[in-house]
Amino acid sequence: ERDGLPACTCGALFTDSDVGRHAGDAGLEAHRAAQRAMEEDRLREAIRPELEQEFEARAALSAHQAALQDGERAVARLLTHRCPTCDVQFIDFEACFAISCTQCRRSFCAWCLTACGDDAHAHVANCVHNLAGRGEVFGTAAQFGEAMRRLKQRRLEEWARDASVDIRTEVLERARAELVGL
């Protein structure tokens, strides 16, 4: 192979259409599966050193440091808008609070970030966190900001109930600047 394409010993490259024409549909599918497997292997090898380094660094941490790091990561995740299905981050959207994720195409409610499958309109209209009023699916940027502030506050309070006092205190102190306004 060269540049991801099968190559002859003479150096000629074969495109997918060449493989399909000579090997048929089954041969082309086997070729594509082999290409995917090779790409997955290449990606695994590319991230292996980084993962090993992270694992070694994590192993060197004390239990308190590890718990503190976990707490900081958890709080950072709580403060980020994410698709509840695929976890991709998002920043904003326009008008309708029944959002479709740009990555996984699943729908969710912008008031509470609850996954709603293929269509979130019914949930959005009846969401208990809907600041636009019962039955409304549209809202303003200011309402979205307030809904997210409240959601982050609920999530943070939930996390804090489960965290030990010393970890909770230290994590919240370190995150003070990001928590202003909650």
N, C-alpha and C positions, 0 to 999 in steps of 0.2 A: 504494500500500500504506500501511496505517496499523496500527501494533501487530502487524506481521507478517502481517496479513490483507489480501487483495486488497480494494480499495475502488472503488466506482463514483464517477463524477465528482460525483454528488449527495452523496457521503459515506457511503453505506451500505456496511457491511462484509460480506464473504462468508466463511463458515466452510468448512472442508474438505468437510463434507457438502454445502454449497451448491454448491461447485465440482464435486464428484463427481456430483451430481444433474443439473447443467446441462451439464457437459463430458464426462461419462463417465469410465471408469477410466483411459483413456490421458491425458485432460486433467488428471485429478487427479494422476496420477503426474508429468506434466510440471510441474504447479504445485508439487508437493512438491520436485521436483528443482531448480526455480528458487529456491524458498525456501532449500534447503540451500546452493545456490551463493551466494545473497545473504548468508547467515549466515557462510559461509566467508570471503567478501570482507570483511565487517564485522570478523570476528576478525583477519584479516590486517592490516587497516588499524589496528586497535586495538593490536596488538603491534609494528607497524613502528617507531614511535619508540623503543621500548625496545630492540629489536634493533639499530637503527642506533646508538644510544648505546653499547650493549655492544660493537659492532664497532669504533667509534671509540676507545673506551677500550682495547680489546684491541690495536688498531694502535699505540697510543701506548706500549705496554709494551716494555721491552727484551726481548731473547731470553731472558735469565736470568729476568726477572720473569714472562714468559709460561710458561716451563717450570716455574717454581715454582708458579704459579697452577694449571697443569695437574696437577701433582703433588698439590697440596692437594685439588683436586676428586677426583682418582682415589682418594686415601686416604679421603676422606669417603664416597665410594661404596662402597669396600671394607668400611667399618665399618657400613653400613646394611643391614638385612635387606630383600631385595627379591625379588619374584616373578621367576624367571628367564625367563619368557615375555614378560610385558608391562612389567616393571620397576617395578610399583607397590610402594611400601614397605609393610611390615607390622610389627607389634610383637610379637604373640603369637598363640596359638591354644590349643585345648584337646585334650589327650590323644593323639589319633591323629597320628602324624608324617607321614601321607600327606595333605598339605594341598591344598585346592582354593582357588585365588585368588578373592577376592571380586570382582575386576574382570573378568578374562578367563576365569575358570572352568576354567583348565587346572590340572592337578595337578603337585605337585612334592614332593620329599623335604625334610623339615625338618632332617634330619641334615646334608645336604651342599648343599642348595638346588639340586639338579639337576632340570631339567624332565623330566616323565614322561608328558606327553600327557594322556589322559583318566583314568588311574588309576595312582597312585603306590605302591599297597600292595605289589606284588611287589618293586619297587626298595627301598622302605623296609625290608622284612623282610630283605633281603640286602645292604643298604648297608654298605660297609666302615667307615663312620663311625658306625654304629648303636651307641650306648652302652648300650642296654637289652638287647642280646644278639641273636644270630642268630635270625631268625624272628619277632621282636617288632615290632609296628607302633606300640605305645603307649610313651610315655616321660613323664618328669616335667619340670617347669619347670627344675629344677636340671640335668637332663641336657641339655635344650635350651640352657641358658646355657653349659654346658661345650662342647657341640658347636659353638656359634656362636663361642665364644672360640677354639677350635682352628681353625675355618674362617677367621676373620679373621686369625689368625696365619699360616696357610698363604698366604692371599691377599696379605697384607702382605709376606711374605718373597718371594713371586713378583714383586710390584711392585718391591721394593727391588733385586732382581737386575738388573732392566732399567733402573733409574734411574741417572743419573750420580751420582757420589759427593757432589758439592756439593749437588745438588738433593735427593738422598735425606737427607742430613744435616739440611739446613734444614727440609724438610717434616716429618721425624720430630720434630725439636725443637719445631716449632710445634704439632704434634699430640700432644705428650707427655701432656697431661692425658687425652685420649681413649684413649690407648694403655695406660694403667695397667691391669695385670692380664692383658695379652696375653702 
